[in-house]
Amino acid sequence: MPEPVRTSRRDFICTTVAGTVALPLFGALAVDDSHAEIVGAKSQVFRVNGCPVHDGELRHVGVDAMLHLLSDNGIKFYKTASSSTLSGPDGLIAADDVVMLKVNSQWKCRGCTNTDMLRGLIHRILDHPDGFRGEVVIFENGQGRPAAFDGIHSDCDEPEYKPFPELDGKVMVNAEQQQVTTIDYLVNTVFAGKPVSAFLMDPHANTWIDANDHTTNGYRRIGEAGTACISYPCFTTKRGNRIELKEGRWTGTGYAQNLKLIHCAILKDHSGDIGMTGAMKIVYGTLSMSDGTSANRHYVDLGSQCARMWTEVRASDLNILDCIWVSYGSMTAGRQHVSGCIGYPPSITSRQNILLAGHDPLAIDYHANKHILLPLGGNSASAHDPDNNPRLVNVYKQAQDTINGAGGIRGKRVHTGDRNIQVISADA
C-alpha cells in the first residue's frame, strides 16, 4: 500500500487554517455538478482508521473523524452562509435538503450497513448549524430477499441462512447491539419525532410508471424492457416529499434540486464475477431487478450497468464505505456454499474499524479490495485481487470506460490502480 497522506489527531481537531491539508482541485468535488472538462488528477480516497467500539451514543466517533477529515481537505459537510470547521458556502448539506441515504439492507448480520455508523451520520445531518428543516430518508430495494428494516431472519425468505438455525426468527443486524439497532429502531425510537423516515422499494419493484405520474410509488425505465435498460425509483416519503431520483424532488409544478444522495455501502465478499461488493455495486439496490435485464446484470454487464446508474440517473454526493466489520470469506455449511455477502458466520468476518469515503466509487473499491479485503486472506482471497482477478479487472474496466466516456463524475475521471489514487488518512 502506498504511503498515505496522514492528518494527525492534533491537526484533525484544529480549527485554524494551519491545521488543514490543502489539496488543490478537490474542493469543487463537493458542489460542482457541471460537466466540466475531465482532468487527469488522481482520485482521492479518505480513510479513517481505528474507529472505536461504539458506545451507544448518538454521535459516532468514526463518522465525526471522517467529516473532519473531509472538511480539512476542502469538503465541508454543511452548506451555510458563513464558514466554520464543518460548514461553508460550498458545503454539501443545506438546511432544507432532502437527504437520501442508500444503505445495504438486503442481507442481515454483518452483511448490512453498520447502523451505529448510520445513526452517527443522521445525527450530524440533523445537527445542521442553521437548523435542519428537510428530511432524512433511508431507502433500499432488497430485490425480493426481502430486505427487512426490522432485521428479522426467516429461513423461508432467506435460504442462504438456512444452515444456521440459530438465526431463524431472530433480529440480527450490523451494530454493537445486534438485536436492537435496526433501521426501524433508528427511525421509530432513536429519532422519533425528528424528520427521519425509511422507505423500502421491494413492494413496488414491479410497478412501472411514466414520466407524467407523480403520485404512484414505482420505477421508471431508461431504455426498453428486455434490452440493456436500467431503472430508478420514484416514491413519496413520509413527510410528503416526492422523490424521482433522476430528476429531483417534484414540487407539483417542476423539479427542485434540494435532493442529496449519500451512499452508505458495506465492504464484503461476494460470489460471482465481482468478487466483492462495495461503493460501486450499491446501486444494484437502487434499480429494480424486474426491469428485464437481470440476467446480463449478473454478471456479463455488471460494470457497465453499475456505471450507467452513476451517469444516467444520479451520482451520489458522497460515498461512505463501511469497513468496520468485513465479511471476507466463504464456507461450506452442510451441502450449501455460503458467501460472505450474508455477513455470517463470525468465523469469516473480521473487525477492521475502518471507514472510507470519497467521490470516485471505483477508487474506493479498488483501495478497499487491495488493502483491506485481500490481506484478510481466506478461501476467497484470490477473487478480491483487483489486479490479478481477470473477472474483477474486466468489471472495473467496463465501469471505468462507461463513466469516463460519459464525462466522469463531476468532471473528474474515475480511476483504479495505486498510482492513480491518493489516500488521505486520519486516526479516529
N, C-alpha and C positions, 0 to 999 in steps of 0.2 A: 504494500500500500504506500503511495507517495506521501511524503511528509505534509500533513495538513497545515493550513493557517490556523493558529490557535488564538483564542481570546482568553486571557487569564481571568480568574474569578474577580480580581480587583478591577480590571478594566471592564469586566462584564457588568458590574453593578454601578460603574461610574457614570455620571450623567453629563460630564463635560465632553467637549469635542475631543480633547486629548485622550479620552478613554475609548475612542471608537477606532474601527479599522476602515479606512476609506478605500472603496473599491469603485473606480470609475465605471460607467456604463451600466452598473447593475441596478441602481436605484429606480430607473424607469420601469423595470420589470413589474413592479407592483401596481402601476397605474396606467402604463402605456398600452392601450388596446389597438393602436393603429397598425396598419400594415406597412411599417417602415422597412427600409432596406435591411435584408438579413446581414448581420455582421458575424465575423468569424471568431468572436471571443469565446473563451471556454465557458462551458456550463458550470454553474456553481451549485454545490450541494452543501447544505448546512447540517451539521451533525452535533447533537448534544449527547455526551457520554455520562454514564454514572447516574442515571435517574434513580433517586432513592425509592425504596418501598413506600408506596403511597399510604398516607396516614388517615385517609377518610375525610380530609378537609375539602372545601370547595376548590381551592386552588391546587394546582398540580405543579410540583417543583420543576419537572422536566418541561412542561408546556411553558411555564414562565421563563425558563432559561432559553428556550427556543425563540420566544417572542423578543427577548432582549438581544439575542444573537442576530436575529434578522434586522432589528432596529439599528444595532450598531453598524450594520452593513448596508444601510440605506432603505430598508423596507420597514416602514412604520406600520404598526398594526391598526391604529385608529386614524381615521380621517377627521381632522379638526382644523379650525382656522389658525390657531396658534400651535407652536411646536413645543414638545416636551420629550421625555425619554422614549415613549412608545407611540407618540402621536405627532401629526403634522398635516399640512395641506395636501400632501400627496399620499396620505395613508390609505390603508386597504379598506377598512370597515367604517362606513359613515353611520351616524346615529339612527338614521331611518331606513337602513338597508334591510332587506330580507336575505338572511344568510343561510344558504343551503349547505348542510353537512352530509356529504355522501359517505356512508360507512360500509364496512364489510360485515354483514349480519346473516349471510346465507348459512354459515356454519356456527357452531357453538364452541364452548370451552375456550381454548387458546386460539381457536381458528377465526375469531371475530375481532373487530376493532376493540382495543382496550377502552373500557367505559370509564375508568378512572381518568385516563387522559382526556376522553371526550368531555367529562364533567369539568375538568380544568379549563378546557378550551371554551366551553359555553359560558362558564363563569367570567372569563375575561371579555367575551363579547358583550355580555350584559353589563359589564363594569365600564362601559364606554364613558369617557370623561364628560361628554356632552349629554349623558343620559340616554340610554338605548330606547328608541321608540319603534323599532322594527320588529322582526320576528326571526327566531332561530328555528329551522326546520331540519330535522334528521330524516333522511329518506333512504330507501333501499328497495331493490327488487331481488328477491331470493330465487327467482325463476322456478317457483313451484316446489322448493325443497321441503317445506316452505320456510322462508325467513321468519323469525319469531322475535319480536322485540321483548317478549316475556321470557325468553331464554329457556323455555321448556323443551326437553328432549322427548321424542316419541319414536320408537323403533319403526312403527308403521310408516311414518312420514320420512324418516331418515335412515334408510337401510345401512348406510355407511357406519352407523354407530351400533348396529346390531350385535357385533362381537363383545360389546361392553354393557351387559345388562345392568350394571351398577348405575348407569346414567339414565335409564328409561324412566320417563316421567319426572325427572328432576330438573331444576333450574341450574344451569352451569354456563357462566359467561367468562369473559376475559377481564378479570379485575381481582383485587386483593380479596374482596368478599365475593367470591364467585357465585354464590347462591342468592345474592342480594342485588348487586349493582347492575341490573338490567337497564335497557334503554327505557322501558316503561317506568321503571323506578326513577330514573332521572327526570323524565317528563312529569310524572304524576306526583312525585314525592319531593325530590331534591329541589326541583324548580317549579313546584306547584304555585300557581298564581303569577308566574312570570311568562313572558311571551316566547315560550318554548313548546314546540309540538313535534310530532313524528308522523310519518306517512309511509305506509307500505304499499308498493305498487303491484304486488303479487295478484290481488283480486282483479286488477284492471289490465293485466298483461295481454289479454286477447281483445281488448276494446280499442278499435281504431277510429280516430276522429279526423275530420277535415280541418282546413285552415280557418274556417269560419265558426267552428264550435269552440266556445269559450266557457262552457259550463260542464261538459262531461269529463270525468276523470278517465284518462286513457293515454294512448300513444299516437304520435304522428310518424309516418314513414318518410324517409328520404330515399327515393328510388322505388322501383316496382317490387311488389311482393314476389318472392321466388327468385329474384335476381340478387345482385350484390347490394341489398338495401341495408340501411341502419334505421334506428328509430329513437325517439326521445319522449320523455314523459310530460304530460300536461295534467295538472291537478290543482284543486283549490284547498288551501291549507286551513287549519282550524280557525285562524284569525281572519279568514276570508281573502287572503292573497291568492290571486290566480297566477300560478306559475306555468309558463310554457317555455321549457328550458332553453330552446334555441333562440326564441325571440325576446324573452324577458318577462316582466310582470305586466299582465294585461290590466289596464285601468278601466276598461269599459269603452274607451274610445281609441286606444292605442297602447303602445308598449313603453313602459318605464324601464330604465336600466339600473335601478337601485336593487339589483339582484347580484349577490355574490355567491360563488361556489367554492367550497373548500373540500378537497378530497381527503378523507381520513382513512387511509388504507392500512392493511397489515401485511407484513412480510412473512411468507411461509412457503414451504414446499408445495408443489402442485404436480399432479400427474399430467401426462400429455407433453406436447412439444415444447411448451414454455418452461417447464421445469420448476418454475416458481410463480408466485403471484405477488403483486405489489402495487406501485404507484400507477403504472400504465393500465393494467388489466382491471382496475376497479370500475372502469366504465362498462364492463360486462354486467354489472348490477344497475346500470342506468338505462340501457336499452332493454327491449323485450326480446327474449329468445323465440317468441312466437311470430316474429316478423318475416319468417320464410327462409332465412339463411343460416340457421343454427348449425347445419352440417358443415358448411365451409368455415364457419367461425371457429369450429372445433375440429381441426386446427389449421387447415390449409391457409386461410387468410387471416390468421389471428392478429398478426402485426398490423396489417393494413386496416382491418376492421376496427381495432382499438384506435388507431391513429385518426380515422375518419370521425370518430366521436369527438376528438380534440379539435379537429379543423373544420368540421361541418356543423357541429352542434354548439358546443361551448367549451372553451379551455378553462380549466379551473383557475381561480385567482391565487390559490396556494395549494400545494400538495404537502401533506404530512404523512410520513410512513412510520407506522408504529412498529418498532423493533424491540419493545420491552420484553415480551416473550416471543420466541421464534420457534415454530414447529419445523424442524429441519430434515426430518427423515420420513421413511415409510416402514411398514412392517406387515407381516402376515399374521392375522389373528384367526385361528381356526383354518378355514379354507378361503378366507377372504383377504384380499390385499387392501391395506388401509393406508391412504395417503396422508401426509402431514397437513393437508388442507383442512382436515376436520379438527385439528388442534388437540388431538388426543391419541394415545395415552401420554402421560407425563414423561415416559421414557424416551420419547422422540421430540421433546420440547425443552428448550433451554432459555433461561433468563439472561437477557443481554443488556437490558436497561439503557437502550439507545433510542433516540428519536432522530429522524431525518426529515428535512424539508427543502423546498425549492420550487422552481417553476418548470424544470425540464424533467418529465417523468422517466425518460429513458436514462438520463444520467443518474437519477436517484436509484432506479432499479439496478443499473449496472454496478454502481458502487455497493449497494446492499447485497447483491448476489455475490460479488467477488470478495468483499471484505467483511461480511457478516455471516451470510448463509453458508457459503462454500467452506470457510475454515471450521465450521462446526462438524464437518465430516458426515458420517452416517452412510447408509447404503444408497442414498440418492445424491451423494455429493457430486458425482460427475455431471449430473443434469443441471447443476447450479453454476457450472463454469461458463461465464459469459463469453469467454474467448475460445473455448475448445468444444463446447457442445454445439454441433453444426445446426441442430434444430433451433436452439435458442438464438444463435447468431443470425439465422435467417429471419426469425421473428423480429429481432431488433432492427435488422436491415430493412424489412418491409415497413416497419413503423417509422424509421428514420427517413427513408426515401419519401414516404407519403406525407409526413409532417413538413419536412423541409421543402418538398416540391410544392406545397400549398402556402409557403411563406413563413414557415416556422411557427413558433408560439410567441406572440407579441414581438415579431420581427427578429427573434433570436433563433438560431439553429439549435436543434437538439443533437446531443452527442452521446456516444459510448466511447469507452477506452480511457484509461487513467490519464493519458497525456492530454486529453480533451476536457478533463474535469478538474475543477478546483474545489477541494474540500476545505470548508471553513468550520472549525470545531470549537466547542467550549465544553467545560465540565459543568454539570448541573450544580 
